[in-house]
């Protein structure tokens, strides 16, 4: 069995300080989370992404950090619906507009602990 790390980058749309950043992992993730067990098949083991800073936004804006839970549209729901572990790099504490872009960050995990296929 071989393991690979995909270097493909999926960019979401550019949003301003008041927009709602979103990405939808491409067909590769959909296909790899519903694998056909064939020789040479590609199976996603996890998904990883980052969350945007508010460094250049007004100081009256803030946001929570970690995996998003947007009423069925966030990181946690995506990972659970695809039965795939997720990880997001985000700041360590709630951020406010104008924060230091180099503020401490960490990787948060969410969704199932491991893939299951049966």
C-alpha positions as CSV (number, residue, x, y, z in Angstrom):
1,X,0.0,0.0,0.0
2,X,1.3,3.4,-0.9
3,X,0.5,6.7,0.7
4,X,0.5,10.1,-1.0
5,X,-0.1,13.7,0.1
6,X,-2.0,15.7,-2.5
7,X,-0.4,19.0,-3.3
8,X,-3.5,20.3,-5.1
9,X,-4.8,23.6,-3.8
10,X,-8.5,24.6,-3.9
11,X,-8.9,28.3,-3.5
12,X,-12.2,29.7,-2.3
13,X,-13.6,33.0,-3.6
14,X,-12.1,36.2,-2.4
15,X,-14.3,37.8,0.2
16,X,-14.0,41.1,2.1
17,X,-14.1,41.5,5.8
18,X,-17.9,41.1,5.8
19,X,-18.1,38.1,3.5
20,X,-18.4,34.5,4.5
21,X,-15.4,32.6,3.3
22,X,-16.3,29.1,1.9
23,X,-14.6,26.4,0.0
24,X,-16.1,23.2,-1.3
25,X,-13.6,20.4,-1.8
26,X,-13.6,19.2,-5.3
27,X,-14.8,16.0,-7.0
28,X,-11.5,14.3,-5.9
29,X,-12.6,14.3,-2.3
30,X,-16.2,13.2,-3.2
31,X,-14.8,10.3,-5.3
32,X,-12.2,9.4,-2.7
33,X,-14.8,9.4,0.2
34,X,-17.0,7.0,-1.8
35,X,-14.2,4.7,-3.0
36,X,-14.6,1.8,-5.4
37,X,-12.2,-0.8,-4.0
38,X,-10.0,-1.3,-7.1
39,X,-6.3,-1.9,-7.6
40,X,-4.6,1.6,-7.6
41,X,-7.7,3.4,-6.2
42,X,-7.2,6.7,-4.5
43,X,-8.8,7.1,-1.1
44,X,-8.9,10.3,0.9
45,X,-7.7,9.8,4.5
46,X,-8.4,13.3,5.7
47,X,-9.0,16.9,4.7
48,X,-7.0,20.0,5.8
49,X,-7.5,23.7,5.3
50,X,-6.9,27.1,7.0
51,X,-9.2,29.9,8.2
52,X,-8.7,33.5,7.2
53,X,-7.3,36.2,9.4
54,X,-9.0,39.5,10.2
55,X,-5.8,41.5,10.3
56,X,-6.8,44.1,7.8
57,X,-10.4,44.4,9.0
58,X,-12.1,46.9,11.4
59,X,-11.5,46.2,15.1
60,X,-15.3,45.9,15.7
61,X,-15.2,42.5,13.8
62,X,-14.3,39.3,15.6
63,X,-14.7,35.6,15.1
64,X,-14.4,32.3,17.0
65,X,-11.6,30.0,16.0
66,X,-11.4,26.3,15.3
67,X,-13.6,24.1,13.1
68,X,-16.7,26.0,11.9
69,X,-20.3,24.8,12.7
70,X,-22.5,26.9,10.5
71,X,-25.9,25.4,10.9
72,X,-25.2,22.3,8.9
73,X,-22.8,24.0,6.5
74,X,-19.5,24.0,8.4
75,X,-16.4,22.0,8.8
76,X,-17.8,19.6,11.4
77,X,-20.9,18.7,9.3
78,X,-18.8,18.3,6.1
79,X,-16.4,15.8,7.9
80,X,-19.2,13.9,9.5
81,X,-21.3,13.7,6.3
82,X,-18.3,12.4,4.3
83,X,-17.1,10.2,7.1
84,X,-13.6,11.7,6.9
85,X,-11.4,13.2,9.5
86,X,-10.7,16.9,9.2
87,X,-8.0,19.4,10.4
88,X,-8.0,23.2,10.3
89,X,-5.1,25.5,11.1
90,X,-6.5,28.6,12.9
91,X,-5.6,31.0,15.6
92,X,-5.4,29.8,19.2
93,X,-7.8,32.4,20.6
94,X,-10.8,34.4,19.3
95,X,-9.5,37.0,16.9
96,X,-10.6,40.6,16.4
97,X,-10.1,42.8,13.4
98,X,-6.6,44.3,13.3
99,X,-5.0,41.4,15.2
100,X,-1.3,40.4,14.6
101,X,-1.2,38.1,11.6
102,X,1.6,36.2,13.3
103,X,-0.5,35.5,16.5
104,X,-0.2,32.0,17.8
105,X,-2.1,29.3,15.9
106,X,-2.8,25.6,16.2
107,X,-4.2,22.7,14.3
108,X,-7.7,21.7,15.4
109,X,-9.1,18.3,14.5
110,X,-12.8,17.4,13.9
111,X,-15.1,14.8,12.5
112,X,-14.5,11.0,12.9
113,X,-11.1,9.9,14.3
114,X,-10.5,7.7,11.3
115,X,-12.0,6.6,8.0
116,X,-14.2,3.5,7.9
117,X,-15.3,1.9,4.7
118,X,-17.6,-0.9,5.8
